């Protein structure tokens, strides 16, 4: 009797084996047969039920091969291939950015039905993006989806250092693809938003008011606001940069970096310690949901100061795409700040891996 192969999304680490998401459910019961129930002629004991038999088989497999062969756990012999890493991380990260950046676009852009839906929508949108991406990529690459997670796992011992560059490159590529997909999905809204005088002002922009009422209703305050918007869009972060990447509410490099480090430590520690127990079975399918809710919690509690990148490629990949896309009046890509959401999460992931090794192993 064997279990069906299915992409169980998350069965996270313990002190015996570390992987943020399981790869493939091993067929634990292969080469094992069920004992036939005892008959009254052979044994006076009552027949043994199927549950008891499966428990006995599981115990024998455990004793013979060790806990790493339990479904959802990854052994050294079953490491994912390079193609698995590339495909899983690229697709998974693309979906993560598509749904996460998509909710930012929905809340930000004019002529979007979800405009001004607020921070709660953004927090849950990113959480659902994590949940969906984890389910998609978990059975292929382990669904790291985040260089900070990959670094934490490498330090903790669950990911080979030789696999780290491929994980990071695949995640960056996926993030860029996801950002392009957001732009394509909201193409009309981007065009309308970035040619609106109230947003960008200046030549090439359009008034949102009807032509007959534009001149009569235009005030000096509106003209001043449009001029200010135009200057801002040309010299600083563009009016739609927040759809692609993060920016702080108060620019203080030390505070911004510290915020990203703290938030990422919470995320990576929550991943490393999921399902921590003597058996090492992890949380199974619940792991993806737990991780998604952790991301929602971080967004609601720690996201206010910087927009909670907590993932270097989530910020860097879309920022590169923002710089390359032919968006009208898009403004700058704020490269002066770009190092913070890259360095902060990487430092946080490394700290989380160290804390796990010291406190939980």
NUGU-970870 format. One record per residue (C-alpha): residue in three letters; x, y negated, z negated. Coordinates in Angstrom, 1 decimal, padded with zeros to 4 digits. Layout:
// residues N
ALA X Y Z
...
***
This chain:
// residues 361
UNK 000.0 000.0 000.0
UNK 001.4 -003.4 000.9
UNK 000.5 -007.0 000.5
UNK -000.4 -009.1 003.5
UNK 002.3 -011.6 004.5
UNK 001.0 -015.1 003.8
UNK 002.6 -018.5 003.4
UNK 002.3 -018.9 -000.4
UNK 003.1 -022.6 -000.7
UNK 004.8 -023.0 -004.1
UNK 006.3 -020.7 -006.6
UNK 008.8 -022.8 -008.3
UNK 011.9 -022.2 -010.2
UNK 013.0 -020.4 -013.4
UNK 016.3 -019.6 -014.9
UNK 016.6 -016.5 -012.8
UNK 015.7 -017.8 -009.4
UNK 015.2 -021.2 -008.0
UNK 013.2 -022.3 -005.0
UNK 010.7 -025.2 -004.8
UNK 008.4 -023.3 -002.5
UNK 008.5 -019.6 -001.7
UNK 009.5 -018.4 001.7
UNK 007.7 -015.2 002.6
UNK 005.8 -013.0 000.3
UNK 007.9 -009.8 000.1
UNK 006.1 -006.5 000.5
UNK 006.7 -005.4 -003.0
UNK 004.9 -002.2 -002.8
UNK 006.5 -000.9 000.4
UNK 007.7 002.7 -000.1
UNK 005.6 003.0 -003.2
UNK 002.6 005.3 -003.3
UNK -000.3 005.2 -005.6
UNK -000.6 008.1 -008.0
UNK -003.7 010.2 -007.5
UNK -006.1 009.9 -010.4
UNK -006.0 012.8 -012.8
UNK -008.7 015.4 -012.5
UNK -010.4 017.2 -015.3
UNK -008.7 020.5 -014.2
UNK -005.2 018.9 -014.2
UNK -005.5 016.5 -017.2
UNK -008.0 015.9 -019.9
UNK -007.4 012.1 -019.8
UNK -009.9 009.9 -018.1
UNK -009.1 008.8 -014.5
UNK -006.7 005.9 -014.2
UNK -008.1 002.8 -012.6
UNK -006.6 001.0 -009.6
UNK -005.5 -002.0 -011.7
UNK -003.6 000.2 -014.1
UNK -001.9 001.9 -011.2
UNK -000.8 -001.3 -009.6
UNK 000.5 -002.5 -012.9
UNK 002.5 000.7 -013.3
UNK 003.9 000.3 -009.8
UNK 004.9 -003.3 -010.4
UNK 006.7 -002.3 -013.6
UNK 008.7 000.4 -011.7
UNK 009.6 -002.0 -008.9
UNK 010.6 -004.6 -011.5
UNK 012.8 -002.1 -013.4
UNK 014.4 -000.8 -010.2
UNK 015.0 -004.0 -008.2
UNK 014.6 -006.8 -010.6
UNK 012.2 -009.8 -010.9
UNK 013.5 -011.5 -007.7
UNK 011.5 -009.1 -005.6
UNK 008.1 -010.3 -006.9
UNK 006.1 -012.1 -004.2
UNK 006.9 -015.7 -003.8
UNK 010.5 -015.3 -005.1
UNK 013.4 -015.6 -002.8
UNK 016.4 -013.3 -003.1
UNK 019.9 -013.9 -001.7
UNK 019.2 -011.3 001.0
UNK 016.0 -013.1 002.1
UNK 017.4 -016.6 002.5
UNK 015.7 -018.6 005.3
UNK 017.5 -018.9 008.6
UNK 018.7 -022.1 010.1
UNK 015.8 -022.2 012.5
UNK 013.3 -021.7 009.7
UNK 014.8 -024.6 007.8
UNK 014.8 -026.8 010.9
UNK 011.2 -025.9 012.0
UNK 009.7 -026.0 008.5
UNK 011.3 -029.1 007.2
UNK 010.8 -031.1 010.5
UNK 007.1 -030.2 010.8
UNK 006.4 -030.5 007.0
UNK 008.0 -033.9 006.6
UNK 006.3 -035.2 009.8
UNK 002.9 -034.2 008.4
UNK 003.9 -035.8 005.0
UNK 004.7 -039.1 006.6
UNK 001.8 -038.9 009.0
UNK -000.7 -038.7 006.2
UNK 001.2 -040.9 003.7
UNK 002.0 -043.6 006.2
UNK -001.5 -043.2 007.6
UNK -003.2 -044.1 004.4
UNK -000.9 -047.2 004.2
UNK -001.9 -048.2 007.7
UNK -005.6 -047.6 006.9
UNK -005.5 -049.8 003.9
UNK -003.3 -052.6 005.5
UNK -004.4 -053.1 009.1
UNK -007.2 -055.3 010.3
UNK -010.0 -053.5 012.1
UNK -009.4 -050.4 010.0
UNK -012.5 -049.0 008.2
UNK -010.4 -048.4 005.1
UNK -008.8 -051.9 004.9
UNK -008.3 -053.1 001.3
UNK -009.2 -049.8 -000.1
UNK -006.6 -050.4 -002.7
UNK -003.7 -048.7 -004.6
UNK -005.8 -045.8 -005.8
UNK -006.4 -044.7 -002.2
UNK -002.7 -045.0 -001.4
UNK -001.7 -042.9 -004.4
UNK -004.2 -040.1 -003.6
UNK -003.4 -040.3 000.2
UNK 000.3 -039.6 -000.5
UNK -000.7 -036.9 -002.9
UNK -002.8 -035.1 -000.3
UNK 000.0 -035.6 002.2
UNK 002.3 -033.7 -000.1
UNK -000.3 -031.0 -000.7
UNK -000.9 -030.5 003.0
UNK 002.8 -030.5 004.0
UNK 003.7 -028.1 001.2
UNK 001.1 -025.6 002.5
UNK 002.3 -025.9 006.1
UNK 006.0 -025.6 005.4
UNK 006.1 -023.5 002.2
UNK 006.1 -020.2 004.0
UNK 008.8 -021.2 006.5
UNK 011.5 -023.3 004.9
UNK 010.5 -023.6 001.3
UNK 009.1 -027.1 001.9
UNK 011.7 -029.3 000.2
UNK 010.4 -032.2 002.3
UNK 012.7 -034.5 000.3
UNK 016.5 -034.8 000.2
UNK 016.2 -035.6 -003.6
UNK 014.5 -032.2 -004.1
UNK 017.1 -030.5 -001.9
UNK 020.0 -032.1 -003.9
UNK 018.4 -031.2 -007.2
UNK 018.0 -027.6 -006.1
UNK 021.5 -027.3 -004.8
UNK 022.9 -028.6 -008.1
UNK 020.5 -026.3 -010.0
UNK 021.7 -023.3 -007.9
UNK 018.6 -022.4 -005.9
UNK 019.8 -023.8 -002.5
UNK 023.1 -023.1 -000.9
UNK 025.2 -026.2 -000.4
UNK 025.9 -025.1 003.2
UNK 022.2 -025.4 003.9
UNK 021.9 -029.0 002.6
UNK 023.0 -030.9 005.7
UNK 020.5 -029.1 007.9
UNK 017.7 -029.7 005.3
UNK 018.5 -033.4 005.2
UNK 018.8 -033.8 009.0
UNK 015.5 -032.0 009.6
UNK 013.7 -034.1 007.0
UNK 015.0 -037.3 008.5
UNK 013.9 -036.2 012.0
UNK 010.5 -035.2 010.7
UNK 010.0 -038.5 008.9
UNK 010.8 -040.4 012.1
UNK 008.3 -038.3 014.1
UNK 005.7 -038.8 011.4
UNK 006.1 -042.6 011.6
UNK 005.8 -042.6 015.4
UNK 002.5 -040.5 015.0
UNK 001.2 -043.1 012.6
UNK 001.9 -045.9 015.1
UNK 000.2 -043.9 017.9
UNK -002.9 -043.2 015.7
UNK -003.3 -046.8 014.8
UNK -002.0 -048.3 018.0
UNK -005.0 -050.6 018.6
UNK -005.0 -051.8 015.0
UNK -001.3 -052.6 015.1
UNK -001.8 -054.7 018.2
UNK -004.9 -056.5 016.7
UNK -003.1 -057.1 013.4
UNK 000.1 -058.4 014.8
UNK -001.5 -060.8 017.2
UNK -003.8 -062.4 014.7
UNK -003.0 -066.0 013.7
UNK -004.0 -065.4 010.1
UNK -001.3 -062.7 009.9
UNK 001.6 -063.9 012.0
UNK 000.7 -067.3 013.5
UNK 002.7 -068.9 016.3
UNK 002.7 -068.4 020.1
UNK 001.1 -065.2 021.4
UNK -001.2 -064.9 018.4
UNK -004.9 -065.0 018.7
UNK -007.5 -066.5 016.5
UNK -010.1 -064.2 014.9
UNK -012.8 -066.9 015.0
UNK -015.0 -067.5 018.1
UNK -013.5 -070.0 020.5
UNK -016.4 -072.5 020.0
UNK -015.7 -072.7 016.3
UNK -011.9 -072.5 016.1
UNK -011.1 -076.2 016.4
UNK -013.9 -077.4 014.1
UNK -013.1 -074.9 011.3
UNK -009.3 -075.1 011.5
UNK -008.0 -076.9 008.4
UNK -004.6 -078.2 007.4
UNK -004.4 -075.5 004.8
UNK -005.0 -072.8 007.4
UNK -002.4 -074.4 009.7
UNK 000.1 -074.4 006.8
UNK -000.6 -070.8 006.0
UNK -000.1 -069.8 009.6
UNK 003.2 -071.6 009.8
UNK 004.4 -070.0 006.6
UNK 003.3 -066.5 007.9
UNK 005.2 -067.1 011.1
UNK 008.4 -068.1 009.3
UNK 008.1 -065.1 007.0
UNK 007.5 -062.6 009.8
UNK 010.6 -063.9 011.6
UNK 013.1 -064.1 008.7
UNK 012.0 -061.5 006.1
UNK 010.1 -058.2 005.9
UNK 007.5 -058.0 008.7
UNK 003.8 -058.0 008.0
UNK 003.5 -054.3 008.7
UNK 006.8 -053.1 007.3
UNK 004.9 -051.8 004.2
UNK 003.2 -049.2 006.4
UNK 006.6 -047.7 007.3
UNK 008.7 -048.3 004.2
UNK 008.8 -049.6 000.6
UNK 009.6 -053.0 -000.8
UNK 009.8 -054.3 -004.4
UNK 007.4 -056.8 -005.9
UNK 010.3 -058.4 -007.7
UNK 013.7 -058.2 -006.1
UNK 016.1 -057.2 -008.7
UNK 018.5 -054.5 -007.5
UNK 019.3 -053.0 -010.9
UNK 015.6 -052.8 -011.9
UNK 014.5 -051.5 -008.5
UNK 017.2 -048.8 -008.4
UNK 016.4 -047.8 -012.0
UNK 012.7 -047.5 -011.2
UNK 013.4 -045.2 -008.3
UNK 015.8 -043.1 -010.3
UNK 013.4 -042.6 -013.2
UNK 010.4 -041.8 -010.9
UNK 012.5 -039.3 -008.9
UNK 013.8 -037.6 -012.1
UNK 010.2 -037.0 -013.1
UNK 009.3 -035.6 -009.7
UNK 012.3 -033.2 -009.3
UNK 012.1 -032.0 -012.9
UNK 008.4 -031.3 -012.5
UNK 009.3 -029.2 -009.4
UNK 012.3 -027.3 -011.0
UNK 010.3 -026.4 -014.1
UNK 007.1 -025.2 -012.6
UNK 006.1 -021.8 -013.7
UNK 009.2 -021.5 -016.0
UNK 008.7 -018.3 -017.8
UNK 010.5 -015.0 -018.7
UNK 009.0 -013.2 -015.7
UNK 009.8 -015.9 -013.2
UNK 006.6 -015.5 -011.2
UNK 006.1 -019.3 -010.8
UNK 002.7 -020.8 -010.3
UNK 001.9 -019.3 -006.9
UNK -000.6 -021.3 -004.9
UNK -001.2 -023.7 -007.8
UNK 002.3 -025.1 -007.4
UNK 001.5 -027.2 -004.4
UNK -001.5 -028.7 -006.2
UNK 000.6 -029.4 -009.3
UNK 003.3 -031.1 -007.2
UNK 000.7 -033.2 -005.4
UNK -000.9 -034.3 -008.7
UNK 002.6 -035.2 -010.0
UNK 003.1 -037.5 -007.0
UNK -000.3 -039.1 -007.5
UNK 000.6 -039.7 -011.2
UNK 004.0 -041.2 -010.3
UNK 002.3 -043.5 -007.8
UNK -000.3 -044.7 -010.4
UNK 002.1 -045.0 -013.3
UNK 005.5 -045.8 -011.8
UNK 004.8 -047.0 -008.3
UNK 004.0 -050.7 -009.1
UNK 007.5 -052.2 -009.1
UNK 008.9 -050.7 -005.9
UNK 006.2 -048.7 -004.1
UNK 007.7 -045.4 -005.3
UNK 009.8 -044.1 -002.4
UNK 011.1 -041.2 -004.5
UNK 012.2 -039.7 -001.2
UNK 015.1 -041.1 000.9
UNK 013.8 -040.0 004.3
UNK 010.3 -041.2 003.5
UNK 011.7 -044.7 003.5
UNK 014.7 -044.6 005.8
UNK 013.1 -042.6 008.7
UNK 010.1 -044.9 009.1
UNK 012.2 -048.0 008.6
UNK 014.4 -047.0 011.6
UNK 011.2 -046.4 013.6
UNK 009.9 -049.8 012.6
UNK 013.1 -051.4 013.9
UNK 012.8 -049.5 017.2
UNK 009.1 -049.7 018.0
UNK 007.9 -052.4 020.5
UNK 005.6 -054.1 018.0
UNK 004.7 -057.7 018.7
UNK 005.6 -060.2 015.9
UNK 006.8 -057.3 013.7
UNK 009.4 -059.3 011.9
UNK 012.4 -057.9 010.1
UNK 013.0 -054.4 008.8
UNK 014.5 -055.6 005.5
UNK 017.8 -053.7 005.8
UNK 019.2 -055.6 002.8
UNK 016.9 -053.6 000.5
UNK 017.1 -050.3 002.5
UNK 019.9 -048.8 000.3
UNK 017.8 -048.8 -002.9
UNK 015.1 -046.3 -001.8
UNK 017.9 -044.0 -000.5
UNK 020.4 -044.2 -003.3
UNK 017.8 -044.2 -006.2
UNK 016.1 -041.0 -005.3
UNK 019.4 -039.2 -004.6
UNK 020.7 -040.2 -007.9
UNK 017.5 -039.2 -009.6
UNK 017.5 -035.8 -007.9
UNK 021.1 -035.1 -009.0
UNK 020.2 -036.1 -012.6
UNK 017.2 -033.9 -012.6
UNK 019.3 -030.9 -011.4
UNK 021.8 -031.6 -014.2
UNK 019.1 -031.9 -016.8
UNK 017.6 -028.6 -015.7
UNK 020.9 -026.8 -016.0
UNK 021.6 -028.2 -019.4
UNK 018.1 -028.0 -021.0
UNK 016.2 -025.2 -019.2
UNK 018.8 -022.5 -018.2
***
